């Protein structure tokens, strides 16, 4: 029974973790003294700060953010120019 419950919780956590990796900034919203939740859906700190304004919240760099991998261009083949003399 415990294993099934843990698996169910893990499956429910997958979508939020996947989404959390898409954005570099999170808004941490506080509910009471020790309870909070994170909204990782912001592309910049200023964008997040607009949502945090007037709320018990702060903006943080997303520790789960997975920046897109930039592929390096393939090296170009070197061609040698032949100099023709006239």
Buried (B, 14 or more C-beta within 10 A) or exposed (E): EEEEEEEEEEEEEEEEEEEBEBBBBBBBBEEEEEEEEBBBBBEEEEBBBEBBEEEEBBBBEBEBBEEEEEEEEEEEEEEEEEEEEE
